[in-house]
Amino acid sequence: MYKSILKPLFFLKKPEDAHHFTFDLTKFTFNFPIAKSIVKSTFQLDHPSLEREVFGLKFKNPVGLAAGFDKDAKLIDEMAMLGFGFIEIGTLTPKPQDGNPQPRLFRLPSDESLINRMGFNNGGVHEAVKRLKKRKSDVIVGGNIGKNKVTPNENAVDDYLICLEALHPYVDYFVVNVSSPNTPNLRDLQEKEPLTKLLLAVKKANDQKENPKPILLKIAPDLTNGQLDDIVDIVLETKIDGVIATNTTIDRSQLSTPVSQVEAIGAGGVSGKVLGKRSTEVIRYLSEKSNKSFPIIGVGGIFSAEDAIEKLEAGASLVQVYSGMIYEGPGLIKKIKKGLLAYFSR
């Protein structure tokens, strides 16, 4: 139904308009008692073989919703009905910000990919906290945190600590995002010295809490092997809990969409099917170089159970989807879980 009816209708709209329309439609329909029952029976699949314990948290299943879809924690309960094992909100910043000018989200249908330059558009961490206080689902929630565009890199630590402090009672794990290509100079924070400083500060603040939460780092797929070696060293030195691999890519060499069309779109990070191979390479490299010494959440180009299994075999403990859900529909989550059940029972 999604690919034959809903997707064509959604794709008639501009991508960001379709996103907001989907939010409104989901919020409206999923909260009718009958709709709740239908959604749960249609999309949910629970089984003990799918359960995972990673960085001290117990996940009902290893399939999560990546950051960027529900930036402001508006649809946690509704997304939980679709059967996700965990949901990552954000990226959130201390102050609200509009992000980059529209249009800033673009479809590449022939590549089953997206280009975005959203720019950390969000209502601010404190608005998200208000919603988190009201959530009813017990699904695991991660808080993806970043810095405001106007905050210079030398003061970036302050922004991350503000977000940590505000979210700490209401999320189950944190993700330090220094890998978005859409905030000026943000990726400079991936360099060894500033990244080590940032993670040490975040971990220190977290460790001082009565109930410390797992801290993860989200990295770009565009890092060299030397930079990935640094990531391994930094994770082990700072003793954070894991890595999310990967964010969107600035590499467009794998796209089949005409170059003129891609150039007309302009700047932005690419996600979707074309990211699958590179994200798997990064996962495998980190896993092998670190001797599997920390968990990895694999994200990028997951459109099927086979794609998810590929990530797990490369060394991921959990996986996340986003673009795949846009192209394949919400039924993708259950399909992946069915495939994983067959894989785990071999």
N, C-alpha and C positions, 0 to 999 in steps of 0.2 A: 504493500500500500504506500509506504513512504516513497520508494523510488519511482513508482508509476504515477502517483497522484500528488503527494505533498511536495516532494522535491522539485518537480517542474514548476509548481506554484511559487514556492519559496524563491526559486532561481529567477523568476520574473522580476522580483524585487531587487533593489540594490542590496549588496551583502549586509551592510550594517542595519538597513531597514528590516531586512529579513530576520536578523538576529533579534532585534527589539520586538518584532512581531511574534517570533517564536516564544520569547520570554512572556509576553502578555498572554498569549494563547495558553501556554503551559500553566501559568499562574491561575488563569481563569478556570480551565477545564479540570486540572488535576485535583482540585480541592472539593469537587463534588463527591459525595460518598460513593456513588455508583462508579464514577470515573476512577476513583482511587482503587477500588476493587478490581476493575478491568485492567488498569495499568499494571498493578502488582502481579496479577495472574498471567498477564501477557509477557511481561519483561523480566520478572525475577526468577532466579534459579540459584538455590542454595544447596550446598552439599559439603560434608566435612572434608572431602578431598580438595576443595577449593580454598579452605582456610589457610592462612599464613600468619606466622609471627615474625615481624621484621622490626628492627630497632626498638624492641620492647612493646610493640603495639600488636594487637590481634586483629587481623583483617578477615572479614567474612569471605572475601575473594580478592585476587590480586589485580583486578581491573579497576582503575581509577579514572576520574575526570581531570584532565590537565588544567592548570591555571590558564586564565584568559577567557574562559567561557562564562563563568559566574564570578566576575571580578569583585562584585560588591556583596556577595553572600545573600543574594535575593532568592535563589532557587534551591537551596540545600535540601530541604525536605522533598521537593518535587523530583530533583535529580536522584535522590536516594531511592525513590520508587522505581526507577529504571534499573536498579540492581547493581549500581556501582559499589565497589568495596570501599572506596574512599573518594573524597571530593576535595580538590584544592582550589581555594579562593584566591583572588588577587590577580595581578600584582597590586598590593595596597601600598599607599604612601601616607606620610603623616597628614599632609594637607590635601584637600580635594584638588584635582586638576582636570582640565578638559581634554588633555592629550593633544595630539596633532590635528591640524585642520582636516576636515572631510573633503573629498573621499579619502579613506585611509585603509580600507579593506577591499580586496579584489580577489575574484575567483579566476582560476586557471583550469577550466573544466577538462581540457584535453590532457592535462597533467594530474588531474584530481588533486590539485594543490591550491593553496591560498598565498597571497602576499598581504602582509599587514604592516602598517606603521602607526599603530594605535597610540603609542607614546604614554603608556601607563595611565590611561584615562580611568579615573575612579572617583568615588565620592569621599575618599579619605577614610583612614582606618577607624575613626571613631563612629562614623555612620555604619560601617560594617559591624562593629561591635554591638550596636543597638539591635541589629537583626540577629546576630549570633545568640544573643541572650534569649531570643524568642523561639529558636529552632526546636523542633520536637523530635526529629530523627536522631538515632544514636550512631549514624554513620560517622566514620572517622573523617575529620576535617583537617586539612593542612592550610596554613597561612603563608602565602607567598608574599614576601615583603621587598620593597625597593625604596629608592630615594626620589624626592621630588626633583623635577627638571631644574628648578632654580637653585637647588642646593649644590654648591661646588663639591667636587670630589673630596677635597680635603676635610669637608664637614659631613661626608656621607655617613660615617659611623653613627652620628647623632640621629639621623633619620631612621636607620635600621633599629636602633635601640628604642626609639619612640614607638615604632610599630610592634616590636617585641613586647614592650611593657603593656601596651593597650590590648593586644590580642592574647596574651599568655593564658589567662584563665579560660579562654573560650575555644582554643584550637588544640589539636592533638600533636601536631608537629609544625616546624617552621621550615621555610625554604628561603634562603638568601639568594635573591636574583640579581646577578651582576652581568647577565648575559644577553639581555634584550638589545637588539641593534637599533632600537627606536628612541632611546634617550641619549642625547649627546654625551659622548665621553664615558658612558656607563661601563662599556666593555674594558676601559682602561683599568677598572678595578679588578679585572681578572689577573692582572700581572702579580707576580709572586709576593712582592713586599706589601702593596696595599691590601691584597686579598687576605694575606695572613693576619695583618693588623685588624682588618674588619672582622674576620671570623673569630679571632681571639677575644675581641671585645664583646661580640654577640654571645659567644659561649660563656664568657665570664658572667655576664648579666643573667643568662639563663641558669647557670649553675648556682647562682645565689638565691634562686627561687625555691620555695618549699617543695614544688613538684616540677623539676626540670623537664623540658620537652625535647624530643629529638630535633637536632639541627641538621638540615641538608643544604647542599650547595647546588644550584642549577647552572650548568655550563653550556657554552656555545658549541655547536658542531664544527666550527671553523678553526678550532685550536690545532696547532701543530703537535706532532708527537712529543716534541720537547716541552711544549706548554702543558700537555696532558701529564707528562712526567712530573711537572711542577704541581699539578693538581693532586696527584697521588701523594707527593711529599707533604703538601699543605694539609690535606685531610688527615694524614697520619700524625702530623705535628700538632695540629689544633685539636685533634680528637673529636671532630664533629662526627655525626652519625651516618652520613651517607651522601650520595650524589644523585642528581637527576640529570640524565643525559638523553636528549639534549633540547635546547631551545631552538628557535628558528635559525635558518642559515641565510647568510648574505650571498652565498654561491648560487649562481643561476645557470651554471654550465650544463646541468642535467635536464633543464627544461626543454620540452619540445614545442611549447608555445612560441610563435614567431618572435624573433628578437625585437622587432619594431614595436610589437604590442607590449612586450615586457618593459622595454625602455620607456614607453609612453606612460606606464604606470608609475615609474619613478622608484624612489627608495622604499625599503621595507624588507622584512624578514620573510623567507619562504618556509611554509609548513606543508604537510601533506605527504602524498605518496613518494615524491621525489626525495624526501628527507630520510626515507626508511633505511636505505643502505648505509648512509654515513652515520646515522645515529647508532646503528648496530655495530659498525666498526669502532666507534668511540666506546661503546659499552664493553665490547670484547677487549679492547686495548686496556682500559682501566681495570677490568677484572683480572686480566692476566698479569699486568704490571704490578698490581697490588696484592697478587696472590689471594684474591677474593677476601681481602681483609676488611672491606666495608660494603654495605648493601648499595645497590644501584637501582633506581627506578628508571625504566626505559620508556622513552616517549619519542615519537617521530615516525610517521608513515605506517601506523598500525591500522589496517583496513580489514583484517581477517584474523581468525584464530591462528593461522599459519604465521602471520606476521608477529603476533604476540609470542608464539612459541619460539620463533627465531630470536627474539630479544631475550627470552628466558635462557635459551641455550647459550647465548653469548655471554651471559653472566648477570642478567637483571633478576631481581627478586620480585619486583612488581612492575606493572606497566600502566601507562596512561594513554587515553585517546582524546582527541578533539576534532581535528580536521576529518578523520575517518568517519566520525559520527555525522558530520555535515554532509558528506557524500553518500554514506551507506545507511544513515538513519539510526534511531535509537535501538533498533533491534540488534545492532552490531555487538552490544555488550553481552547479550545472552548468547549470541553465536560464538563469541570468543570463549565464554565460559563453558559452553558445550564442547568446543574443541579442546579446551584445556582438560576437561574431565576425561575425555577419551585419551588424551596424551598422558595424563598422570596415571591412568589405569592400565597402561601397556605392560 
